[in-house]
């Protein structure tokens, strides 16, 4: 696993596609539950935002979500980076 930022991932998404990475940042917005999983948005120190798809039980511990007036929980995500949703992409 390599620690990455949005800048690194977005500059060369094909290079990082399907690689195991660690991404750190503030949980922002909403937790969007979809069945047994959920989408969350995580903003790193550069201000970039990454959408994260995770099992619901893994995001259940998030207590605070950031917005313009509040700071969200700082979290670390360890997983596989996909430059496009493999279930919807025709790439």
GUKEKOL-301673 format. One record per atom (N, C-alpha, C): residue in one letter; x, z, y; atom name; residue number from 1. Coordinates in nm, 3 decimals. Layout:
<rs>
<A; <X; Z; Y>; CA; NUM>
...
</rs>
This chain:
<rs>
<X; <0.085; 0.000; -0.119>; N; 1>
<X; <0.000; 0.000; 0.000>; CA; 1>
<X; <0.089; 0.000; 0.124>; C; 1>
<X; <0.054; -0.082; 0.220>; N; 2>
<X; <0.128; -0.086; 0.346>; CA; 2>
<X; <0.034; -0.051; 0.460>; C; 2>
<X; <0.081; 0.033; 0.552>; N; 3>
<X; <0.002; 0.070; 0.670>; CA; 3>
<X; <-0.003; -0.051; 0.762>; C; 3>
<X; <-0.125; -0.089; 0.803>; N; 4>
<X; <-0.145; -0.207; 0.886>; CA; 4>
<X; <-0.232; -0.173; 1.007>; C; 4>
<X; <-0.232; -0.263; 1.104>; N; 5>
<X; <-0.317; -0.253; 1.223>; CA; 5>
<X; <-0.405; -0.378; 1.230>; C; 5>
<X; <-0.504; -0.374; 1.318>; N; 6>
<X; <-0.587; -0.494; 1.336>; CA; 6>
<X; <-0.501; -0.610; 1.385>; C; 6>
<X; <-0.406; -0.582; 1.476>; N; 7>
<X; <-0.320; -0.689; 1.526>; CA; 7>
<X; <-0.249; -0.760; 1.412>; C; 7>
<X; <-0.191; -0.683; 1.323>; N; 8>
<X; <-0.117; -0.740; 1.211>; CA; 8>
<X; <-0.209; -0.821; 1.119>; C; 8>
<X; <-0.326; -0.765; 1.088>; N; 9>
<X; <-0.419; -0.833; 0.998>; CA; 9>
<X; <-0.477; -0.960; 1.059>; C; 9>
<X; <-0.509; -0.956; 1.187>; N; 10>
<X; <-0.574; -1.071; 1.250>; CA; 10>
<X; <-0.478; -1.182; 1.289>; C; 10>
<X; <-0.351; -1.150; 1.305>; N; 11>
<X; <-0.253; -1.254; 1.336>; CA; 11>
<X; <-0.224; -1.342; 1.215>; C; 11>
<X; <-0.225; -1.282; 1.096>; N; 12>
<X; <-0.195; -1.357; 0.974>; CA; 12>
<X; <-0.290; -1.316; 0.861>; C; 12>
<X; <-0.420; -1.343; 0.877>; N; 13>
<X; <-0.516; -1.297; 0.776>; CA; 13>
<X; <-0.494; -1.358; 0.638>; C; 13>
<X; <-0.447; -1.481; 0.630>; N; 14>
<X; <-0.423; -1.542; 0.498>; CA; 14>
<X; <-0.308; -1.472; 0.424>; C; 14>
<X; <-0.209; -1.427; 0.499>; N; 15>
<X; <-0.096; -1.356; 0.439>; CA; 15>
<X; <-0.141; -1.224; 0.377>; C; 15>
<X; <-0.235; -1.156; 0.443>; N; 16>
<X; <-0.280; -1.024; 0.398>; CA; 16>
<X; <-0.399; -1.031; 0.304>; C; 16>
<X; <-0.459; -1.147; 0.288>; N; 17>
<X; <-0.579; -1.159; 0.205>; CA; 17>
<X; <-0.556; -1.102; 0.065>; C; 17>
<X; <-0.644; -1.011; 0.024>; N; 18>
<X; <-0.646; -0.945; -0.106>; CA; 18>
<X; <-0.529; -0.848; -0.129>; C; 18>
<X; <-0.454; -0.817; -0.024>; N; 19>
<X; <-0.344; -0.721; -0.037>; CA; 19>
<X; <-0.396; -0.578; -0.024>; C; 19>
<X; <-0.326; -0.484; -0.087>; N; 20>
<X; <-0.361; -0.342; -0.077>; CA; 20>
<X; <-0.300; -0.285; 0.050>; C; 20>
<X; <-0.385; -0.225; 0.134>; N; 21>
<X; <-0.341; -0.178; 0.265>; CA; 21>
<X; <-0.397; -0.038; 0.295>; C; 21>
<X; <-0.338; 0.024; 0.397>; N; 22>
<X; <-0.389; 0.149; 0.454>; CA; 22>
<X; <-0.417; 0.120; 0.601>; C; 22>
<X; <-0.536; 0.158; 0.646>; N; 23>
<X; <-0.579; 0.134; 0.784>; CA; 23>
<X; <-0.630; 0.266; 0.840>; C; 23>
<X; <-0.582; 0.303; 0.959>; N; 24>
<X; <-0.620; 0.431; 1.020>; CA; 24>
<X; <-0.688; 0.408; 1.153>; C; 24>
<X; <-0.790; 0.491; 1.182>; N; 25>
<X; <-0.855; 0.478; 1.310>; CA; 25>
<X; <-0.976; 0.569; 1.323>; C; 25>
<X; <-1.050; 0.547; 1.430>; N; 26>
<X; <-1.169; 0.626; 1.463>; CA; 26>
<X; <-1.295; 0.559; 1.409>; C; 26>
<X; <-1.377; 0.635; 1.337>; N; 27>
<X; <-1.506; 0.584; 1.291>; CA; 27>
<X; <-1.598; 0.569; 1.412>; C; 27>
<X; <-1.653; 0.449; 1.433>; N; 28>
<X; <-1.737; 0.424; 1.550>; CA; 28>
<X; <-1.868; 0.359; 1.510>; C; 28>
<X; <-1.963; 0.364; 1.602>; N; 29>
<X; <-2.092; 0.296; 1.579>; CA; 29>
<X; <-2.182; 0.372; 1.485>; C; 29>
<X; <-2.226; 0.307; 1.380>; N; 30>
<X; <-2.319; 0.364; 1.283>; CA; 30>
<X; <-2.266; 0.345; 1.142>; C; 30>
<X; <-2.317; 0.427; 1.051>; N; 31>
<X; <-2.294; 0.404; 0.908>; CA; 31>
<X; <-2.413; 0.322; 0.861>; C; 31>
<X; <-2.386; 0.203; 0.811>; N; 32>
<X; <-2.494; 0.111; 0.773>; CA; 32>
<X; <-2.501; 0.104; 0.620>; C; 32>
<X; <-2.587; 0.189; 0.564>; N; 33>
<X; <-2.600; 0.199; 0.418>; CA; 33>
<X; <-2.667; 0.074; 0.362>; C; 33>
<X; <-2.611; 0.026; 0.250>; N; 34>
<X; <-2.665; -0.089; 0.177>; CA; 34>
<X; <-2.654; -0.057; 0.029>; C; 34>
<X; <-2.760; -0.001; -0.028>; N; 35>
<X; <-2.757; 0.037; -0.169>; CA; 35>
<X; <-2.657; 0.149; -0.192>; C; 35>
<X; <-2.566; 0.129; -0.287>; N; 36>
<X; <-2.465; 0.230; -0.319>; CA; 36>
<X; <-2.344; 0.224; -0.227>; C; 36>
<X; <-2.343; 0.130; -0.133>; N; 37>
<X; <-2.229; 0.111; -0.043>; CA; 37>
<X; <-2.273; 0.123; 0.102>; C; 37>
<X; <-2.175; 0.115; 0.192>; N; 38>
<X; <-2.205; 0.121; 0.334>; CA; 38>
<X; <-2.098; 0.048; 0.412>; C; 38>
<X; <-2.139; -0.009; 0.526>; N; 39>
<X; <-2.046; -0.066; 0.622>; CA; 39>
<X; <-2.017; 0.039; 0.728>; C; 39>
<X; <-1.892; 0.051; 0.768>; N; 40>
<X; <-1.856; 0.130; 0.884>; CA; 40>
<X; <-1.759; 0.048; 0.967>; C; 40>
<X; <-1.749; 0.079; 1.093>; N; 41>
<X; <-1.652; 0.016; 1.181>; CA; 41>
<X; <-1.547; 0.119; 1.217>; C; 41>
<X; <-1.421; 0.077; 1.214>; N; 42>
<X; <-1.309; 0.164; 1.242>; CA; 42>
<X; <-1.223; 0.099; 1.350>; C; 42>
<X; <-1.199; 0.174; 1.458>; N; 43>
<X; <-1.119; 0.123; 1.570>; CA; 43>
<X; <-0.981; 0.187; 1.567>; C; 43>
<X; <-0.877; 0.103; 1.565>; N; 44>
<X; <-0.741; 0.159; 1.560>; CA; 44>
<X; <-0.686; 0.179; 1.701>; C; 44>
<X; <-0.562; 0.225; 1.710>; N; 45>
<X; <-0.500; 0.257; 1.839>; CA; 45>
<X; <-0.487; 0.137; 1.933>; C; 45>
<X; <-0.482; 0.016; 1.877>; N; 46>
<X; <-0.470; -0.102; 1.962>; CA; 46>
<X; <-0.605; -0.142; 2.024>; C; 46>
<X; <-0.713; -0.077; 1.981>; N; 47>
<X; <-0.846; -0.110; 2.031>; CA; 47>
<X; <-0.919; -0.209; 1.944>; C; 47>
<X; <-0.852; -0.263; 1.843>; N; 48>
<X; <-0.915; -0.356; 1.750>; CA; 48>
<X; <-1.008; -0.283; 1.655>; C; 48>
<X; <-1.112; -0.353; 1.611>; N; 49>
<X; <-1.211; -0.293; 1.522>; CA; 49>
<X; <-1.214; -0.369; 1.390>; C; 49>
<X; <-1.216; -0.294; 1.281>; N; 50>
<X; <-1.221; -0.352; 1.147>; CA; 50>
<X; <-1.349; -0.304; 1.079>; C; 50>
<X; <-1.425; -0.396; 1.020>; N; 51>
<X; <-1.540; -0.359; 0.939>; CA; 51>
<X; <-1.492; -0.318; 0.801>; C; 51>
<X; <-1.546; -0.208; 0.750>; N; 52>
<X; <-1.503; -0.155; 0.621>; CA; 52>
<X; <-1.624; -0.139; 0.531>; C; 52>
<X; <-1.616; -0.194; 0.410>; N; 53>
<X; <-1.721; -0.184; 0.308>; CA; 53>
<X; <-1.673; -0.082; 0.206>; C; 53>
<X; <-1.748; 0.025; 0.188>; N; 54>
<X; <-1.702; 0.134; 0.102>; CA; 54>
<X; <-1.819; 0.196; 0.027>; C; 54>
<X; <-1.790; 0.262; -0.086>; N; 55>
<X; <-1.896; 0.336; -0.156>; CA; 55>
<X; <-1.955; 0.443; -0.065>; C; 55>
<X; <-2.085; 0.461; -0.071>; N; 56>
<X; <-2.154; 0.557; 0.016>; CA; 56>
<X; <-2.096; 0.697; 0.007>; C; 56>
<X; <-2.058; 0.740; -0.115>; N; 57>
<X; <-2.006; 0.877; -0.128>; CA; 57>
<X; <-1.874; 0.894; -0.054>; C; 57>
<X; <-1.799; 0.786; -0.033>; N; 58>
<X; <-1.673; 0.797; 0.040>; CA; 58>
<X; <-1.692; 0.807; 0.191>; C; 58>
<X; <-1.801; 0.755; 0.243>; N; 59>
<X; <-1.825; 0.765; 0.387>; CA; 59>
<X; <-1.918; 0.882; 0.421>; C; 59>
<X; <-1.971; 0.949; 0.319>; N; 60>
<X; <-2.064; 1.060; 0.341>; CA; 60>
<X; <-1.999; 1.175; 0.417>; C; 60>
<X; <-1.867; 1.189; 0.408>; N; 61>
<X; <-1.798; 1.298; 0.475>; CA; 61>
<X; <-1.775; 1.275; 0.624>; C; 61>
<X; <-1.804; 1.156; 0.672>; N; 62>
<X; <-1.787; 1.130; 0.816>; CA; 62>
<X; <-1.895; 1.205; 0.893>; C; 62>
<X; <-1.852; 1.295; 0.981>; N; 63>
<X; <-1.947; 1.376; 1.056>; CA; 63>
<X; <-1.977; 1.320; 1.194>; C; 63>
<X; <-1.876; 1.262; 1.259>; N; 64>
<X; <-1.892; 1.216; 1.397>; CA; 64>
<X; <-1.853; 1.070; 1.408>; C; 64>
<X; <-1.940; 0.992; 1.473>; N; 65>
<X; <-1.915; 0.851; 1.498>; CA; 65>
<X; <-1.895; 0.831; 1.647>; C; 65>
<X; <-1.788; 0.760; 1.681>; N; 66>
<X; <-1.756; 0.742; 1.821>; CA; 66>
<X; <-1.845; 0.642; 1.891>; C; 66>
<X; <-1.858; 0.664; 2.022>; N; 67>
<X; <-1.925; 0.571; 2.113>; CA; 67>
<X; <-1.860; 0.590; 2.251>; C; 67>
<X; <-1.922; 0.539; 2.356>; N; 68>
<X; <-1.860; 0.548; 2.489>; CA; 68>
<X; <-1.845; 0.692; 2.538>; C; 68>
<X; <-1.927; 0.783; 2.488>; N; 69>
<X; <-1.924; 0.922; 2.536>; CA; 69>
<X; <-1.865; 1.021; 2.437>; C; 69>
<X; <-1.845; 0.978; 2.312>; N; 70>
<X; <-1.803; 1.071; 2.208>; CA; 70>
<X; <-1.688; 1.012; 2.125>; C; 70>
<X; <-1.605; 1.101; 2.073>; N; 71>
<X; <-1.497; 1.061; 1.984>; CA; 71>
<X; <-1.542; 1.079; 1.840>; C; 71>
<X; <-1.520; 0.978; 1.759>; N; 72>
<X; <-1.557; 0.985; 1.618>; CA; 72>
<X; <-1.444; 1.045; 1.535>; C; 72>
<X; <-1.475; 1.071; 1.409>; N; 73>
<X; <-1.375; 1.122; 1.316>; CA; 73>
<X; <-1.260; 1.022; 1.301>; C; 73>
<X; <-1.138; 1.073; 1.290>; N; 74>
<X; <-1.023; 0.991; 1.261>; CA; 74>
<X; <-1.012; 0.982; 1.109>; C; 74>
<X; <-1.012; 0.859; 1.056>; N; 75>
<X; <-1.012; 0.842; 0.911>; CA; 75>
<X; <-0.900; 0.748; 0.867>; C; 75>
<X; <-0.867; 0.755; 0.740>; N; 76>
<X; <-0.768; 0.667; 0.680>; CA; 76>
<X; <-0.836; 0.595; 0.564>; C; 76>
<X; <-0.828; 0.463; 0.565>; N; 77>
<X; <-0.887; 0.381; 0.460>; CA; 77>
<X; <-0.774; 0.321; 0.376>; C; 77>
<X; <-0.789; 0.333; 0.247>; N; 78>
<X; <-0.690; 0.276; 0.155>; CA; 78>
<X; <-0.767; 0.180; 0.065>; C; 78>
<X; <-0.732; 0.053; 0.069>; N; 79>
<X; <-0.806; -0.042; -0.013>; CA; 79>
<X; <-0.752; -0.183; -0.001>; C; 79>
<X; <-0.835; -0.277; -0.042>; N; 80>
<X; <-0.797; -0.418; -0.044>; CA; 80>
<X; <-0.853; -0.489; 0.078>; C; 80>
<X; <-0.769; -0.562; 0.148>; N; 81>
<X; <-0.811; -0.639; 0.265>; CA; 81>
<X; <-0.862; -0.776; 0.221>; C; 81>
<X; <-0.978; -0.813; 0.273>; N; 82>
<X; <-1.033; -0.947; 0.250>; CA; 82>
<X; <-1.054; -1.011; 0.387>; C; 82>
<X; <-0.999; -1.128; 0.407>; N; 83>
<X; <-1.016; -1.194; 0.537>; CA; 83>
<X; <-1.157; -1.248; 0.555>; C; 83>
<X; <-1.229; -1.267; 0.445>; N; 84>
<X; <-1.368; -1.312; 0.448>; CA; 84>
<X; <-1.440; -1.246; 0.331>; C; 84>
<X; <-1.567; -1.224; 0.346>; N; 85>
<X; <-1.648; -1.163; 0.241>; CA; 85>
<X; <-1.646; -1.254; 0.118>; C; 85>
<X; <-1.589; -1.207; 0.006>; N; 86>
<X; <-1.579; -1.292; -0.114>; CA; 86>
<X; <-1.714; -1.331; -0.173>; C; 86>
<X; <-1.818; -1.257; -0.143>; N; 87>
<X; <-1.952; -1.289; -0.196>; CA; 87>
<X; <-2.020; -1.396; -0.112>; C; 87>
<X; <-1.973; -1.415; 0.012>; N; 88>
<X; <-2.040; -1.511; 0.102>; CA; 88>
<X; <-1.951; -1.626; 0.145>; C; 88>
<X; <-1.823; -1.613; 0.123>; N; 89>
<X; <-1.728; -1.714; 0.169>; CA; 89>
<X; <-1.721; -1.832; 0.073>; C; 89>
<X; <-1.703; -1.949; 0.128>; N; 90>
<X; <-1.685; -2.070; 0.047>; CA; 90>
<X; <-1.544; -2.123; 0.066>; C; 90>
<X; <-1.455; -2.035; 0.102>; N; 91>
<X; <-1.317; -2.071; 0.135>; CA; 91>
<X; <-1.231; -2.086; 0.012>; C; 91>
</rs>
